[in-house]
């Protein structure tokens, strides 16, 4: 199952006060970026976040889920209705995210 554009638009709206939130479609799903770093993605209409140390601390009860078969587990952000919570999550994890790979 792929993710809907409506769900992507909802998440982008929740994060709209932040500068530099971008996305890239990939095989029916969406990779999310914050200030050029991959924060996670939308898979099967679920917001999944890279399981970096700060994300685990911010969401200690978050379940680990597979975005797709054969992938590494990611944290499920299940509080997507709270815009301030999502924005805080992005700010909290930014420094723990790997730098963008150079081509």
N, C-alpha and C positions, 0 to 999 in steps of 0.2 A: 504494500500500500504506500502511496506517496503522500506527501504533505500538501495541504491546500494553500493556495495563495491567500485565502482569507485568514488562515491561522498565522501565516507569516506577517501579513499586514497588522494583525492584532498585536503580535509581539513587537514589531517595529514601532507601533503607536505607543505601547507601554514604555519603550526605551527612548522615545522621541526627544525628551529633554536633554539626552546625552548627545554630544557632538561625535561625529565619526563612527556611527553604527552603520555598517554596511553588510551586504550579504552576497552570496554567489550561489546560483542554482547548480545542483549537481545530482544528476540521475533521479529527478523527482523529489529531491530533498533540498535543504538550504543550509549552507555553511554560514555562520554568523561571525563577524569581525568587529572588534572594538579597537579603534585607533590603530588599525592595521594588523592586529594580532587575532588569531582564531580563538574565540571564546567557547565555541561549541557549535550546535546546529539544531535545526528542526528536522526531526525524523518521525514519520508517522504521526504528525501533529502533536509531537511532544518536544518540549524545549530541553535539550540535553547539554550539559556543561562539562568542559574538561575537568577531570578530577584532580586538580592541583590542590596543594595543601590548604590554601586560603579558601577555596570553594568548599572543601570538606568542613572547615571551621565555621564558615558562614551558614552552611546547610548541614548540620551534623546528623539530621534524621533522613537526609535524602537517600533514596534507593539508587543502587547502581543498576543500570540497564544497558542493553546492547542497542546501539543505533541500527545495526543490521548484522546479519549473520557473518561471523568471522572478524568483526571489529572489536576494538577494545571497549570495555565498559565505560560509561559516562554517568554523571550524576543527573538525576531527573529533577528539574526545577518545577515543583508542583504548585508554587505560590504565584502563578503568572498573573493573577488578577490584581496583585499589589504592585503598582508601577514603582513606588519608592523602594520596595524590596528588591525588585529586579535591577534598578539603577544602582542600588547599593552593592548588589552582587557583582555587577560589572566593574565597579570601582575597586572593590575588595580584591578581586582576582587578577586585575590587570598586571601588577608587578610580578606575579608568579608565572605568567604565561610566557612561553618561549618566544624569542624574537622571530620576526618574519624571516624565512629562508631567502637567501640571495640566490638569484639564478645565475 
